[in-house]
Amino acid sequence: MVGILRIHGGRPLQGSVVISGAKNAVLPLLAACVAQSGCYRLEHCPHLTDVDATLDILSHLGCRVRWDGDAIEVDSRSVNCARIPREKMRRLRSSVIFLGALLARCSRAKLWLPGGCCIGARPIDLHLKAMRQLGAEVELQGEEVRCTAMRLQGGTIVLPFPSVGATENILLAALGCKEGVTVLNAAKEPEVVSLAQFLRAAGAKVWGEGTGEIHLTPGTPGQDTVFSVMPDRIETATYLCALAACGGKICLEGAEAKYLLPVLDALREAGVRLRVEQNRIEAKCRATRAVKALRTGPYPGFPTDAQAPMMAALLRAQGISCLEETVFEHRFRHVKALRDMGANIDVLGQTAVITGVRRLHGADVAATDLRGGAAMVIAALGAEGMSQIRETKHIFRGYDGLCQKLSGLGARICLQEG
């Protein structure tokens, strides 16, 4: 989906939104369908360009895939290829997850360095080192990655950093190991927990997810596995930040507050009143105040994906807010666009200092990445006048039905070709 988003800001948000399935959960689940021969049905899937790109890879590998409403059915019994072309890999960052899946299924993999948002160095060194530790031979020639493994072995892998992608890749590769695999300093993110739950439903023996120490022993591959994708915690955070920027009262149906505790704490500090129920969050806000110090970090810390939306929520807050980014070094690329809308932001290394202003004004800007684009949408909703946001391909990688959902909350937003 491409075009130009046109937003007339200055209106409070009112109404309800149904939260979609999580982008960061469904993509590794789809890759997991390749790792073991079987028939799978993933329910509550978001309609996103990243999902479409992943399904394109599955089809290329020999899977039969089809949408059934918001469910995706995958028959991976006919996988007949272990090579992913460069143009398909470059469409999304998470394509590297197929490395572990193909090694488990085919004992080989040939792919390219992945694409995705330009938010800083995200090397796959941890992934490649882990594959070597599991017994694979890894060859990197320029941007081409070749892995072969006559026999994948088990063992213990200690990650120097709790990388989500590396943890997921190890779990998928472990499905092809003869012995058990233990991951120490594993990522604790809910999306990793979700993957472990899916693998368990599909026949693997997995335990310890969410603790930083995950154990997996391959079991009997399951057939006809049905699994529901968890709600998108970053989409939830984005709509709550939009409320903070605009004021009003909204209800998020299908939202899981337990995945978002640092974000909810920050929003409360900013003046958002929250009522949390099971699978539902009600929020209202009249005016925002500054948040003194936020620092991104691995789960259960403040998520780096919510940093840009939170920054946009604080642009008109009373006082001075500080956001420190510790995960990606280029995650402030959206700051220039926010300044074009009248924001007062100083960037000092990896810290952004936001001095609240009374008013923002519309501007013509271009999305720099997925979450930076979301920040521009939030700022435009809270600004006076009309904004145009170009390069919307970044935004629609991660937000299902963005225009329809915001319009349902009373926002004046539309996507026009251009």
Order of alpha helices (4+ residues) and beta strands (2+ residues): beta-beta-alpha-beta-alpha-beta-beta-alpha-alpha-beta-alpha-beta-beta-beta-alpha-beta-alpha-beta-beta-beta-alpha-beta-alpha-beta-beta-beta-alpha-beta-alpha-beta-beta-beta-alpha-beta-alpha-beta
